[in-house]
Amino acid sequence: MDVPAAVVCAHCGDPGCPGCSFESTTRSGIVAIVPWERPAGGPMLGRLWTTARATTKDCEAFFGALPDGPVAPALAFAIVTELLAALSWAVLCGVVAAATLPAWARQIALDPHARGLALRVVVAAVPAFALLLVAAHGVHGLSLDVGARRAGAPSSRRRALRFGLYATGWDLVIGPLGAAVLAVREGLAAASEVARFGAGLPTRSSKAFLKGVYGLEPARVRSALTTSYVAAALATGVAAILMFAALIMGALTFAPHLF
């Protein structure tokens, strides 16, 4: 005999629930599943790329229906994503440096001491840069929750943190590695549009998140965004200062090998 499938509330498990606080923030009654969090969604790198691409090319749909859930998978996604993005930028900078300063690059490659020093700098700088970006994205996500609460919406701090952590997908897709993957998988035309994806990406994603998750009206969305802009600017400023200091230290370290 065919029987209808039981439909239960995704938050409390009650089949007679008219809709609790979780469902009131998703609106549609269908809980989206992040590709990265699917237990049988294919290889890890495939799920990583699918999620990162969705955060960038389909940001409104992705963040507007971002479900609540544990922070650990989102944090793992953010760390792996930023490590790949930072490593791709390091490789690109190395290629550019070798092309513009061939004598210096040759000296670094042939000198065992300089080569070991360069390797140590890269091994230390790439993870540090990645973790710095993860922290900045997390601050941005939490600032959206602060702005939404000030605009009159109920708090959803964990989901806001998940927003910030999954927003690290922007850095992967818009970076050198993302452009290369797009070129291979979708063609050179798609890769050439990488810069266009980034135009207004944080604002579009934040608006979709505030509307879809917090249920804010356009006027309140603008108020919430103002608060998030301040926090994001502070986080970006601190990250920029730390990166600038790291660049200066790296330049001083390699200065004796430039001549």
PyMOL commands that set and color helices and strands:
alter all, ss='L'
color gray80, all
select helices_A, chain A and resi 21-26+35-37+44-57+59-64+71-100+102-110+112-150+157-166+169-174+176-186+188-192+194-197+201-212+218-257
alter helices_A, ss='H'
color red, helices_A
deselect
rebuild
show_as cartoon
